[in-house]
Amino acid sequence: MPRIHLLARGVLLKQGQLLLAHLHGAAHTFLPGGHIEAGEPAARALERELREELGLKARAGAFLGAVEHRYLRRETRWRHEVNLIFAFEAGIEPGEPLVSREPRLEFFWRPLDRLAQANLQPDPLQSLLPRRLAGGAGPLWASTLANP
């Protein structure tokens, strides 16, 4: 039975740069974070994932919104995920070296106005995040699932 993956994702914007994650061999990037464990609050899951992946002592902040996303994985299976997106604070700055604790992942900074060149996924984040971070009102919401 297919399952829905529930993910906590984080937005760290400093000096006009957004922290992004990349899976080696993938053609896209994504916001740092990962799976929420059963019984774990989403904000705590984000903090845990950042500690595990980057060794960061991070503090989750405001809930920014959610994006549900469906995509083809390895060109053979559809995957469905819901990304809960939070702002977060951490003691890192653009230009500082980022050392991943997971060999399959790398992290880097990208200017907020160049998210399309980084192929940020889910795709709606490329336009929604800059608007929301520039002071857009209310939580962001998007879906890549087809409307019935």
C-alpha positions in Angstrom: 0.0 0.0 0.0 1.5 3.4 -1.0 2.1 5.7 1.9 2.3 9.5 2.4 5.6 10.8 3.7 5.2 13.6 6.3 8.3 15.9 6.2 9.5 18.9 8.3 11.4 21.3 6.1 13.3 24.4 7.1 13.9 27.8 5.7 17.1 29.6 6.8 17.6 32.9 4.9 20.6 35.0 5.7 22.1 37.9 3.6 19.7 37.1 0.8 20.9 33.4 0.7 18.8 30.4 1.3 20.2 27.2 2.7 19.5 24.2 0.4 20.1 20.5 0.5 21.1 18.2 -2.4 21.1 14.4 -2.7 24.2 13.3 -4.7 23.2 12.3 -8.2 19.9 14.1 -8.1 19.0 16.8 -10.5 17.1 18.9 -7.9 17.6 20.5 -4.5 15.2 20.7 -1.5 14.9 22.5 1.8 16.8 20.9 4.7 14.9 18.6 7.0 13.3 15.2 6.8 10.8 12.7 8.0 8.7 13.3 11.1 8.7 10.3 13.4 5.4 9.0 14.9 4.5 11.1 17.9 7.1 13.7 17.2 6.1 17.4 16.8 7.0 18.7 13.4 9.1 21.6 14.7 11.2 19.2 16.8 11.6 16.8 13.9 13.2 19.7 11.9 15.6 20.4 14.7 16.5 16.8 15.1 17.1 16.4 11.3 19.3 19.4 11.2 21.3 18.1 14.1 21.7 14.7 12.5 22.5 15.9 9.0 24.6 19.0 9.7 25.4 18.9 13.4 23.5 22.2 13.8 21.9 23.3 17.0 18.9 24.9 15.4 15.7 26.4 16.7 12.5 26.0 14.7 10.5 29.2 14.4 7.3 30.3 12.6 5.3 27.9 10.5 5.4 29.2 7.0 3.1 26.8 5.2 2.8 23.4 3.5 3.3 21.9 0.1 1.9 18.5 -0.9 3.9 16.9 -3.7 3.6 13.9 -5.9 6.6 12.9 -8.1 8.0 9.9 -9.9 10.8 8.3 -8.0 13.5 6.4 -9.9 11.1 6.6 -12.9 9.2 3.6 -11.6 7.1 4.6 -8.6 5.0 7.5 -7.6 5.8 9.1 -4.2 3.4 11.4 -2.3 4.7 13.7 0.4 3.5 16.6 2.6 6.1 19.2 3.5 5.5 21.2 6.6 7.7 24.3 6.3 9.1 26.3 9.2 11.6 29.1 9.5 14.6 28.2 11.7 17.6 29.9 13.3 21.1 28.4 13.5 24.5 29.8 14.1 25.8 29.5 10.5 26.4 32.2 7.9 26.8 32.1 4.1 30.4 31.5 3.2 31.1 29.2 6.1 31.9 25.6 5.2 29.0 23.2 5.6 30.0 19.6 6.4 27.3 17.0 5.9 27.2 14.2 8.4 25.4 12.1 5.8 27.6 11.1 2.9 24.7 11.1 0.4 23.8 14.7 1.2 25.4 18.1 0.6 24.3 21.5 1.7 24.9 24.9 0.1 23.6 28.5 0.0 21.8 29.9 -3.0 20.5 33.4 -3.6 16.8 33.6 -3.0 16.3 35.0 -6.5 18.0 32.0 -8.1 16.0 29.1 -6.8 14.9 28.0 -10.3 18.6 27.5 -11.3 18.9 25.2 -8.3 15.8 23.3 -9.4 14.3 23.6 -5.9 11.6 21.0 -5.4 8.7 21.0 -4.9 8.6 23.3 -7.8 6.0 25.8 -6.4 8.5 26.8 -3.7 10.6 28.6 -6.4 8.0 31.4 -6.6 6.1 31.0 -3.3 9.1 31.3 -1.0 10.5 34.6 -2.3 7.0 36.2 -2.1 6.4 34.8 1.5 9.8 35.8 2.7 9.4 39.3 1.2 6.5 39.9 3.6 3.6 38.1 1.9 0.7 37.5 4.3 -0.5 34.2 5.5 0.9 30.7 5.2 2.0 29.5 1.8 0.2 26.6 0.3 0.7 24.6 -2.9 0.1 21.2 -4.4 1.6 19.4 -7.3 -1.3 16.9 -7.3 -3.8 17.2 -10.1 -7.2 18.6 -9.1 -10.0 16.1 -9.6 
